[in-house]
């Protein structure tokens, strides 16, 4: 199985599109995952630079667009209109895939189903896969309730970010392993960030005090890859996704981050390339 490592734009918002993509290529990532700013010039420059990379450096360079709507007090129909418009815009940019933060945790089950059906319809009509990220605040926020959606939509494609499950359940998921394995066949993409019971991100996953968490998350990711390999999936993508503040803890008063986010993501990429037992 091929494993492709994707670079997150999160935390690089101070860079131009050209500068960001240049850094991505220089650090041997296989693609990018980006929630676009509200900036037409940035988007135009990004698309131009993406085409340049594919024409000159890597014709298989992967582009994952993120759909992450800011919170807003709205009806289900208003939200459906807003997410539909955003997804239609993103599909017009022709990404390889879309990472969608879909639905809301407080919506009724039937309302979130309506939103899921809408996203699946857009995916079919555009022929661009839409993957739904496991995330707090979305329909996918809780492991047990997520399984109810998979009963209705067994082919739904998911992005594994298990840090959110850990925070929501305030546990290490040690009592939910049998439930966790049920979603492995639906996972197409992994966010390689390590959280714990009280936060979606540790300060540095390579500090010795977090070693058991690094091992546990790595085991989960290996299990996902092993399952997908058996299912004859050719490629799986992984985004090392440690983020800036407020995910990254910072010192009081000085606001100095406890670790360098960019370097941690690079270190995580190298760690997985060297240590994933099922790495092909």
N, C-alpha and C positions, 0 to 999 in steps of 0.2 A: 504493500500500500504506500502511496505517496502522501507525505505529510507536508503541507505548505504553511509557512509561517507568515502571518499577516501583521503589519504594523498599525497600531491605533493612532488616529489623529488627536485623540483626547490628550490634552496636556501640551499640545503643540500649536495652540491657537494664536500664539504670537508670531508664527512664521507665515511667510507667503506660501502659496501652493507650490511654487517652483522650489523654494528652499526645503519645504517639508519632503516633497517627493525625491529630491536629490539626496537628502539624508537617509530616506528609506532605502533607496537603491545602494547607496554607499555602505549600508550596514547589512546587505544581503538578505533583505526580506523579499518574500515572493509576491507581495501585494500590500494593499492598504484597506483599512476599514475606517470610514469617516462619516460623522454627522456634520453636514455642511453648515457653515455659518450663513447668515442672511446677507450674502454679499455676492452679487452677480459677477463682479470682476474676479473674485476669488474662484468661483465655480468655473468661469470661462478659462481662466489660467490653468486650473486643475485638469480640465478635459484636454486642453492643448498639450500639457506636459505628459499626461497619461498616454496620449497617442504617440508622443515622441519616444517615451520609454518603450512602448510596444514595438515601435518601428526600428529602434536602434539598440536596445539593451536586452529586453525580455518580452518576446511576443506573447507569452502566457501570463504576463503580469496581471494579478487578480485585483479587481475593484469591487469592494463590498460597501454599498451605501447604507447608512443607518437612517431609520425613521424613528425619531425621538421627539415627540411633541411636548412642548412645555405644558404644565398643568394649567387648567382653565375651568372655571365654573360653567358647565354647559350641560345640555341634555344629551342623551345617547345619540339622537339624530344629528345634533350639532357636531358631536365628536366624530360620528361616522363620516360626515361631510368633510371634516378637517383632515382626518386620516386618509380618506380617499384622495383628496386633492394632493396631499403630500406624496402619497405613493405613486400617483399618476405622474407627478413631476419627476420623482426619482427614476421611474421606469424609462422616462424620456432620455435620461442620461446613459442608458444602456449598461448598467452595472452587471457584473457576473451574478451577483446575488444581492438581496436586500435583507438587512437585519431590522426587524420590526419590533418595536416596543408596543405591544398590542393590547388594547382593552384597558380596563381598570379593575383594581382588586375589589372595589365595592359595588360594581355593576352586578345586576342579576345574571345568573348563569345564561339565561336565554339572550340577554343583551350582548354579553361577550360572544356568544355563538354567532349572533348577527354580525358582529365586527369581524370575527374570524372568517365567516363566509364571504364577506366583502373583500378581505385581503386575498383570499384564495381565488376569487373571481378575477381580481386584478392580475394576479400571478398567471393565471391561465391565459388571459387575453393578451398579456404582454410577453408571455413565454419567458419571464424572468422569475426564478425561484424566490419566494419570500419565506424567510426563516424567522421564527418567533423566539425572542430571547427570554430565557428564564430570568425574571427580575421582580423585585419588590414593586408593588403598586400596579402591576399588570395582571392580566388574567392568569398568568403562569407563576404567581408569587409563592404558591404553596404546593408542596409535592403531592399530598393526598388529593387536593382539589384539582390539580392539573390532570390527574389520571381520569377524572370524570370527563374532561374535554377530549382526551385521547380515546375514550370509549365511543364518542360521537365522531371524532375525526382521527381515525387510526393512522392515517398517512401524514399527519401534521408534522412539519419539519421544525426542530427545536435547536436553539443555541444553548449549550450547557454553561451556565454560570452558577455553580453550586454554592458560591458564597452567600447568595441571597436566601437559598433554602436554609442554610445554617443560621443566619440571623433571624429569619422569620420564626423558625422552630426553636431558636435559642438552644441549639444542640449541635453535636458533631455528626448528626444523622446516624449514630451508631445503632439506634433502635428502628431505623427506617431503610436499611440496606435492601430489604426485599422489595420495597416500593421503588427505590431508586433504580434498581436494575430494570424495572419495567419500562422506563423511558429511554433506555440506551438505544434501542433500534430507531428511535425518532431523531436522534441527535446527528446533525450534519456539520456542526461547527462548535469549537470549544473556545471559551474565554479563559485563558490560563491566568487566573488571579486567585489568590489564596486569602480566604477570610476565616473568621472564627465565630464563636457563638455570639459575640457582642458587636461585631463590625464586619463589613464586607471586604476589608483589606487589612492585612497585618502590616506593620511598619517596614519590615524587610523579611521576605520569606526565607532568606538564606542565613538569618541569625539562628544560632543553635537552639534558642528557646522555642522556635517555630518548626523544628525539624519533624516532629510527629505530624504536623499539619501538612508540610510539604510532601511527606511520604504518603499520607492519606489521599490528598488531592491527586498526586501522580498516579496512585493506584486506580482511582476512579477514571482518570483520563485513559490509562492503559486498557481498562476494561471496556470503555466505549470504543476505542480503536480496534480492539480485538473482536468485539461483536460486529462492527461494521466491516472489518476485513473478512469475516466469515460470511457476511451478506454480500460479498463481492463488490463493495464500494471501492472504486479506484483511488479516490483522493479524499482526504479530510483536511480541513483548514483549522489552524490554531492561531488565535490572537493573544499574545502576552498582553494582559490588559490591566496592569497596575496604573491607577489614575492619580491625578494631582489632588490637592485639597478640595473638598473635605474628605475624600477617600484616604489621602495620604495624611497621617497625623503630623502635626507641626508643633513647634515649641511655643509656649505662651509668650506673649509680648513681642518676641522677635519675629514670630510667624515663620521661622526657618523650618523647612520640611525635614522630617527625620531621615529620609533617604532620597536619593536622586531617582525620580520616576523613570526617566528615559533609560538610565543605566540598568535599573532593575529589570525592565522589560527585555533589554538586550541579554542580560544575564539569564533570565528565564528562558529565552529562546535557545541560548547555548546549552543550558542545563537539559532541556527537553531533547534537543538534538543528540546529546551524548548519553542520556539516561533512559529514555522511553524504551522499554524492552521490546515493544512491538513496532518500533520505528523502522520503516522500510526505506 
